[in-house]
Amino acid sequence: MTMPPAKRSKVRGYDPARVRSALIGQVEAVTAAAHALTSEQRALPSGLPGWDVHHLLVHIALQIDAVPRCLARPESTARTPELDLPAWALSTGKVADELDRETQEEAARAADGAARIDEAAAQLEPVLESAVRPDLLIPHRFGAMRMLDFTVTRLVELVVHSDDLARATGSRITLDRQALAATVRLLTDALAAKAPGGSVEVRVPPFAVTQCVEGPRHTRGTPPNVVETDPLTWVRLATGRLDWASARAAGAVSASGERADLSGQLPVLG
């Protein structure tokens, strides 16, 4: 007897054409930045534990060629509920040690991080159309996942690590607007999933607004508890690159209302 497909929870959708364009744009930006680095810059600390910039470049390459690697696997026939994007974000911390080990091993093999990114980009190019297929269900370490959704996770990885690379080396790296928008939206959705509720409104103009945290729900007028910040500050807060107290002290976040303290809910991505 044929089983009906599992129902997906109501989550934000992403346009395949925009995701494809964003992926191309961010890969091109980080590739150009990688090739502009000097040998001295590649030896600098990355800001991530145990990694120098060479390790970071190799890790970026691994995030790019994860797309063709996933597409090379058989399509998933799992009948369990699909992994959605907020669940992915909240699960990444579980595999941090595994990802670190994979990066360390690959960095030891790859002499040139920029060349490793070139190799990954070359493998990506022939599969770009398949990379944004919403109908393709792929196996994933946390459960079956739509290929389009998995590609959105690559945008998050590329935006976050492009910013890591820029801060580590002092380089100027363009963040593709669509890639940044997708990253901000996914991370705000993950916050709402981690701290469900309607007592705090989080605004990250011009890309996202969400409500979260248990408590009295706002229905009209100005919400009593509001957090607002810019996209890049939000990305850094949501991924643990910046702590809440430092962001508040620097004036990078405005927070009004007795419940508008997200320090206990951040980061959302490990």
Rosetta blueprint (number, residue, H / E / L):
1 M L
2 T L
3 M L
4 P L
5 P L
6 A L
7 K L
8 R L
9 S L
10 K L
11 V L
12 R L
13 G L
14 Y L
15 D L
16 P H
17 A H
18 R H
19 V H
20 R H
21 S H
22 A H
23 L H
24 I H
25 G H
26 Q H
27 V H
28 E H
29 A H
30 V H
31 T H
32 A H
33 A H
34 A H
35 H H
36 A L
37 L L
38 T L
39 S H
40 E H
41 Q H
42 R H
43 A L
44 L L
45 P E
46 S L
47 G L
48 L L
49 P L
50 G L
51 W L
52 D E
53 V H
54 H H
55 H H
56 L H
57 L H
58 V H
59 H H
60 I H
61 A H
62 L H
63 Q H
64 I H
65 D H
66 A H
67 V H
68 P H
69 R H
70 C H
71 L H
72 A L
73 R L
74 P L
75 E L
76 S L
77 T L
78 A L
79 R L
80 T L
81 P L
82 E L
83 L L
84 D L
85 L H
86 P H
87 A H
88 W H
89 A H
90 L H
91 S H
92 T H
93 G H
94 K H
95 V H
96 A H
97 D H
98 E H
99 L H
100 D H
101 R H
102 E H
103 T H
104 Q H
105 E H
106 E H
107 A H
108 A H
109 R H
110 A L
111 A L
112 D L
113 G H
114 A H
115 A H
116 R H
117 I H
118 D H
119 E H
120 A H
121 A H
122 A H
123 Q H
124 L H
125 E H
126 P H
127 V H
128 L H
129 E H
130 S H
131 A H
132 V L
133 R L
134 P L
135 D L
136 L L
137 L E
138 I E
139 P L
140 H L
141 R L
142 F L
143 G L
144 A L
145 M E
146 R E
147 M H
148 L H
149 D H
150 F H
151 T H
152 V H
153 T H
154 R H
155 L H
156 V H
157 E H
158 L H
159 V H
160 V H
161 H H
162 S H
163 D H
164 D H
165 L H
166 A H
167 R H
168 A H
169 T H
170 G L
171 S L
172 R L
173 I L
174 T L
175 L L
176 D L
177 R H
178 Q H
179 A H
180 L H
181 A H
182 A H
183 T H
184 V H
185 R H
186 L H
187 L H
188 T H
189 D H
190 A H
191 L H
192 A H
193 A H
194 K H
195 A L
196 P L
197 G L
198 G L
199 S L
200 V E
201 E E
202 V E
203 R E
204 V E
205 P L
206 P L
207 F L
208 A E
209 V E
210 T E
211 Q E
212 C E
213 V L
214 E L
215 G L
216 P L
217 R L
218 H L
219 T L
220 R L
221 G L
222 T L
223 P L
224 P L
225 N L
226 V E
227 V E
228 E E
229 T E
230 D L
231 P H
232 L H
233 T H
234 W H
235 V H
236 R H
237 L H
238 A H
239 T L
240 G L
241 R L
242 L L
243 D L
244 W H
245 A H
246 S H
247 A H
248 R H
249 A H
250 A L
251 G L
252 A L
253 V E
254 S E
255 A E
256 S E
257 G L
258 E L
259 R L
260 A L
261 D L
262 L L
263 S L
264 G L
265 Q L
266 L L
267 P L
268 V L
269 L L
270 G L
